[in-house]
């Protein structure tokens, strides 16, 4: 919604007003304003449009997620590098249902930019392995699957990885 730098400026202004309120003796107002400024700092690191797109994607509403992602104009300047990674990650996951060539491009870009959580990185590599398997690149799919298995510490993707390995044996 707002540029990342504007969010920081707003947070600093609100924090300054909070300090002024505390000095004036309005401690309750100051504490409330400090909490309000922390929301803007949080939104600096986690883009609100990406968070809303994640919520839509969780409900399997690809159209709604795409709508929220489309509201981000010029993601290279409006987002931090990790946010750009998640932006491309979401686009890649949504496009993996329809256009695997575009999905591969977005997922590779997301991995290059970096994802914060190992589980997200594992899902991205698992999707890339599926795309590579579809395009008959067995060796690349095998390396991506082993990387995804290493990143999946909680065995949440164990069933998908074993299913893909079984399908790879058929190729």
N, C-alpha and C positions, 0 to 999 in steps of 0.2 A: 504494500500500500504506500508506505513512505520509503524514501531512499534511506539506505543504512546510515548515512552521515546525519541526516535530519533526525533520525531516531536518537542518536547520541546527543545531539544538541538539545533536543527536547528533554532527555533524561537529565542532562547537566542543569538546565534551567529549572526544572522541577526540583531537583536536589538542592539547588541554591535557595529556592523559595522555602524548602523544608527547613534548611538550616536557619534561615531568617525567622521563620515561624517559631522554631525552638528557642532562639535567642529572645524573641519577644514574649515568651512565656506560654505560647500555645503549643504545648508538647504533643497533644493528641493530633492536631493538624499536621505537625511536623512529621510524626511517625507515619501518618496516612500518606503524606506526600512522598516520603522515602519509599514506601511500598509501591506507590504509583510509578515512581521513577525506575524502580527495579523491573517493572513490567516492560518498559521501553528498552532497558539493557538486555533483558531476556529476548525480546523480539529482534534485537540487533543480531544475536547469535542464531536464533531460530526464526526464519521468515514465516510470517503468519499465513501467507498464501500456500506455502509448502506444507505447513501443518494441516491446513484445511484440506489440501489435496490428499494427504495421507489418510485423513479421516474418511474421505469419500472413497478412496481406494480400498480401505478396510471393509467397506460395505459393498464392494464389487460394483461401484457406480463409476465406471470409466468416463462417462460423459461429464459427470459432475467434477471429477478430478481434473479432467482436461480443461474444463471451464475455469477452475481456480488457477491452474498453471498458465492459462492464456492471459490472465490478468497481470502477470509479471511481464512488464515491458522491458526489453533490453537486459536480460539476466546477467550479462557479463559485467555491467557496471552497477546494477542494483543489488547483486548478491555477493556474499563472500565466497571464497573458493569451495569450502565445504558445502555451502548452500547450492552452488552451481553443480556440484557433484550430485546432490540429492535431486536437484531439478532434472538433470539428465537421467538419473536413475529412475525416477518416476515416469518420465517420457519413454524410456526404454522398456520398462515393464508393461506400460499400456500398449505400446506398439508391438510388443512381442506376440500379441494376439492376432495382429493383422499383417504387419509389414516387418518381416524379420531382418531385412537388410538395414532399414532405418533403426530398428531396435538394437541391432548389433553396434551401429555407430554410436548411439546414445549411451549404451551400457559400457562400451570401451572408454568413452569420454568420461563417464562417471567414475570408473575405476582409476583413470589417470588423474582426475581432479581430487579424488579421495573421498571415502565415506567414513564416517565416525565409528560406526559399529561394525564389528566383525561379521555379525549375522547378516547385515545388509550387503556386505562385500561378498559373503558366501552365496547369497541369493543371486546377486549380479553375475557371479562366475558360473553358477549353475545354469542360469538362463543363457549365458554365452556358450556354455557347453552344449546345451540343447540346440542352439542355433548352428553351432559348428557341426554337430551330428546330423542335422537336417541338410546341411550343405556338403555332407560326405567328407568332412575333415576330421577323421577319427583320431589322429594323434593330438591335434589341438584340443579336441573335446576331452580326451583322456587327461591331459595335463590340467585343464580347467576343472575337471571333476575332482582330481586329487587335491588341488588348491582349495576347492570349495569344502572338501571333507576336512581338511586341516583347519579351516576357519570356523567350521561348525562345531563349536566346543560343547554345546548343550544337546547335540544330536537331534535338533529340530528338523533337519533336512535329510535325516538318515534314509527314510523311505524313498524319497525322490531320487537320492543319489544311487541307491541300490537298483531302483527301477531303471534309471538311465544306464547303469552298467550292464544290466541284462539286455536292454535294447541295443547297446553298443556291440554286444557279442553277436547279435544277429546280422550286423552289417558286415 
